[in-house]
Amino acid sequence: MRLKKLNRNQKGQTLIEVVIAVALLGMIAVAFLGGLVTVFRADIIADERSVAQSLATSQMESVKSQVYNTSNTQAQYPKLPSSDIPSGYNIKSLDRNGNMFDDGAHIIGVPWDAVNGIASSTDNGIQKITLIICRDTPKELLTLEGYKVSRGEK
């Protein structure tokens, strides 16, 4: 076997070229891994919001299916059973002053003046229900507003 001799105008790879190539590969790998982390975080957020949306919809439908509770201050409707609320999630509502309400067992229905779009001092057959879904901390994931209308039930 004969070794080939390099001429002066033939060049091999230098250490600097190899270092630059490895550095470029490293930067590409870091950018790729950063993108993966972002995708995983977005997936977790999307899952939380999906659960929150489902929970809010279930609670709103539960309130709307209950008998209309006439109250000139604010009506209270039972929350979903705790077994139906995923671990770490909480359902809160807003009272007539816009403050978060959470006694652990009820959702608030505020008598509503639909003409003026404000809370009413008398119940005229419509109540505004504002649900706030939170996760573990007071961090709000979702707010859902709806209206409960009296259909003449007693």
Secondary structure as GFF3:
##gff-version 3
##sequence-region A 1 154
A	DSSP	alpha_helix	15	65	.	.	.	ID=ss1
A	DSSP	beta_strand	75	78	.	.	.	ID=ss2
A	DSSP	three_ten_helix	82	84	.	.	.	ID=ss3
A	DSSP	beta_strand	89	94	.	.	.	ID=ss4
A	DSSP	beta_strand	100	101	.	.	.	ID=ss5
A	DSSP	beta_strand	106	113	.	.	.	ID=ss6
A	DSSP	beta_strand	118	119	.	.	.	ID=ss7
A	DSSP	beta_strand	126	135	.	.	.	ID=ss8
A	DSSP	beta_strand	140	149	.	.	.	ID=ss9
###
